[in-house]
Amino acid sequence: MRTLNARASPSSDVNAKNAIHARAFPTSDAKDKNQRSHPKDFDKLRLASWNLGTMTGRSTELSEILKTRQINACCVQETKWKGSKSRDIGNGYQLVYHGVDTKRNGVGIVLDENLKTRVIDVVRKNDRLISIKLAMDGQPPLNLISAYAPQTGCSEQEKHDFWEDFDEIMQNIPLTEHAHIGGDLNGHVGEKNDLHSDTHGGYGFGTRNKQGISILNFASRLLVSVMKLPKPITTHISRADSIKWKELHSIKGSPLLEWAHAYMKEDIESDKSANQMWSDFERLCLEGAKEILGISRGARRIGKETSWWNETAQHIIKSKREAFKAWQKSGLEEDHLLYKNLKKIAKSAVAQSMAKSREDFYDRLENAEDENSIYKIARQRHRSTLDIKCNKFIKNAQGPIKCIVEEEVSKAISKMKHHKTTGPDQIPADLWKKLKESATPWLTKLFNAIIKDP
């Protein structure tokens, strides 16, 4: 795996043979000037790692920083959140976390709006180790591991168990897959690389301790900030533009249905591969739908922001950050006192904003029109905690798979519901229900071709 513009923690642990132009900050903090562009390919991921101290009251602040730094994925430690869930933290980012105590430990991985749709597996080993497997386009999956090693004062048995569990996670990752480790491993690797030149860049600081030896013996790369992918992957920018599929039920949709019916009757006799069958239909169908049904335009859609993050809280937290930087630069006691005071104010402001947000939520429950409204709120909150929100990828299956018959496809189409949100292909279930007679044999052929294709 090749790395460019890499960064490590300690910052001197970069392998000089595999990384160039190492620096402490991203090369550019500029905003994306092409936010309204079409889906595009990119071959680099900006990865980071951060020991937060706590996630309480800092979720949206974290998402703002990651957005500014243009980070795709961030491994976080010491979240001090209890539970095994996922949570949207704003700006399109999703935090997958695990913890058992609100006073110590806890790890998680933050994914941007593109990577969070690629999750195919999550392993929560314990409150110090978590890993996520991501599907990548036309190449082996990428495994992200967030680790938080026991610090000084923890028992030797706890440290031994951590490295054993860490080694088990790495052993379970096939050699053909990529892996990135981001974490706080609580050790000093020292300034010399006399015995570990393959994992130590030779630019360390201080004296190596026992924990540092454990890190070097583990022989893993640390905290790669920009990783070069073997092949580019496609990112889809979520937009509010959409086809007016509701017109499908009116007389305006008749020409599109007639075209689709005739196309499937003719295409089913062709000898195309599964990919060719679907890509041809998807392209022609969407082009025809846009021309016949029309499109509705809107602004770029990233996702709902955290409700308590308002201008007041944002301004106070910004002042706290500036005070912290001033104190770190000057070292004066008066700057330290100012920072501590602003820190208390910021903590209070965030708590008040979150309390107000909860009041609004409880009001929605109390003033719900009927039971269905309450169930809808509950389903939305449940979906927001799921690790895998969008099933775009499937795992390989072992053994023979039976051919799919038309009765199965027809039954599946019958169970579809009208007026539901479209999936990644932007083709609604309404179209398949309208075309059930001609769509059933065509889809059956497509599904069986998918099974047979290597």
Summary of the structure (lengths in Angstrom):
residues: 454
radius of gyration: 25.8
end to end distance: 26.1
largest distance: 81.2
contacts: 1287
relative contact order: 0.11
helix: 39%
strand: 19%
